[in-house]
Amino acid sequence: MRNRGPAYWNWIDAQLQTRTHEEELDDGTMIDVQVRTSRTGGTQMFIGVYQQEGWIITEEIYDNLPGQTMSRALVSGTQRARAVAIGSDSPLKATNSA
């Protein structure tokens, strides 16, 4: 069970359709990447990385990923989440992150 933080609760919007990638790594770390198209047509993304016990390692929001499709954002977000999980904290290029 994940303990969601304020970033997740500020991002979630049940009225917008999302695509999701969830994965549990060998050490039990859980990643959750969600992408959606905003009401204005932009691609948005949420990245969550959680310890095996469900505690937050990081939650990030990207409000605008210009030029990225949902599929491309899901791939780059998954790569970012894996990098955070293994301690190789490489930044994701985005215009707005929290």
Stockholm file with secondary structure:
# STOCKHOLM 1.0

chainA/1-98         MRNRGPAYWNWIDAQLQTRTHEEELDDGTMIDVQVRTSRTGGTQMFIGVYQQEGWIITEEIYDNLPGQTMSRALVSGTQRARAVAIGSDSPLKATNSA
#=GR chainA/1-98 SS CCCCCHHHHHHCCTTSCEEEEEEECTTSCEEEEEEEECTTSCEEEEEEEECTTSCEEEEEEESCCTTCCHHHHHHHHHHHHHHHHTTCCCCCCCSCBC
#=GC SS_cons        CCCCCHHHHHHCCTTSCEEEEEEECTTSCEEEEEEEECTTSCEEEEEEEECTTSCEEEEEEESCCTTCCHHHHHHHHHHHHHHHHTTCCCCCCCSCBC
//
